[in-house]
Amino acid sequence: MPDKTDITATPRISDAEWTVMKVLWERGTSTLGEVVRELEGRLHWKPRTVQSLIRRLTEKGALAVEAVGREFRYTPAVAQDQCQHEESVSFLDRVFNGRLTPFVAGLMEREEVTKDDLAALREVLAQAEHKLKK
């Protein structure tokens, strides 16, 4: 397992903040209004809620902000895969004491696994074995 100190600079993101970050990772850069419009159909958040979440994400260093005329443009300052890794390791530590096998086994017992899923997992395992042999 990789050294967990490599990811300590990644900000902790709440569930609501994840929702906003997903929009910004998808769009690349957006104004507050653009994020609000993107979320309008999915959530019943007021613009003020989105503004608060963006402010918190900016304070945490997850978003960069640039003034463009009278508007502010927000851009992700951390990569999505970096945050996903941090969240995955945190979850694995909290719930499975850092053990990957019971996590994967539990998912496979309770979730529908397709042939494509199994093929992709075999590829991931083959790559992991190859790295161990180096």
N, C-alpha and C positions, 0 to 999 in steps of 0.2 A: 504494500500500500504506500502511496507517495507520502512524503513528509508533509504533515498538516500545516507546518509553519509557512509553507509556500502560499497559502491562501488567506492568511490573516489580514491582508490589506483589503480584501473584498468586503464591502459593506454588507451587513445583515439587512435583508429586505423582508418586510412584512408581506402577508398575503395580498393585502390591498395594493401595496407598492409594486408587487409582482405584476399585477394587472396593468398598471401604468407603464412599467418598464417593458412589458411585452409589446405594447403599442409603439413605444419609441424604438425598440430594437427592430421592429418590422418596418417602421417608417424611416428610421435613420435620424431624422431631426423634425421637430414639430413645435408649433406654438401651443400655448395653453388651450386656445380655442379649437385647434385641430384635434388635440387629444380628447377634449370634451366631446366633440362631434363624433369621434371614432367610438367612444364608449357609450354614447347616448342610447343606441338601440339595444345594448346588452345589459346595462346597469341603470339603476335609478339614482345615480349620484348627482348631486348638485355641482355646478362648476366650482364652487368654493371648496368642496371636498377634494376634487381633482387638483385644485391649486394648492391645497395643504399637503397633499401627497407629493406633488412635484417639489414643493419647498423642502419637505423632509428629505427627499431623494437628493436634492441639490446639496443640502447641508451634510449629508452622509458621504458626498463625493461620488454618488452613483450617476449623477447627471451633470453635464457642463451646461452653462447658460451663457448666451451671447445676446446683447441688445442689438436689435436690428430696427432702426427707426423707433417707433413707439411700442414695438412688441419685443418680447423675449423669445428666443428660439432655444429649445432644449435638445441636447444630444446625449446619448448614453456615453458615460465616461468609463464604464466597465463592460466587458464583453459578456454576452449572454451565456456562453459556455463556461466562463469563469464563475459566474453566479450560480449556475446549475451545479457545477462541481462543488462549490462551497456548501450549497444546500443539501446535496446528496451526501456528502461526508458528514455533515452535521446530523442529518436524519439517521444515517447508518450508525453513528456513534451513540446517539440518544436512544434509539429503539432496538438496535441489534448489537450493541456493544462493539461496533466496528466490524462485525462479521458479515461478509457479503453472501456467503452460501445460504444461510437461513432466510435471508431477505429474498434472494432470487427463487429459492425453492418454495417459499410461501406464496410468492406471486404466481408462480407457475401452477401451483395446486389450485388456486382460487380464481385465476383469470383465464380467459380463452387465449390459447397460444396457437398461432397459425404455423403452417409449414414455413412461410417466409420468416416469421419470428425465429423459429428454430434454426433456419439456415443462417440468419444474421448472427444469432448467438454463437453458433459453431465458428463462424468467421472471427468473432471477437475473441473467443477462447483460443483459436489457433494463433492469432496475433499475440495474445498474452503468453502462450507457451513459447513462441518464437523469441519474445523479449527475454524470457527467463533463461533461455539457452545461451544468450550472448554473454 
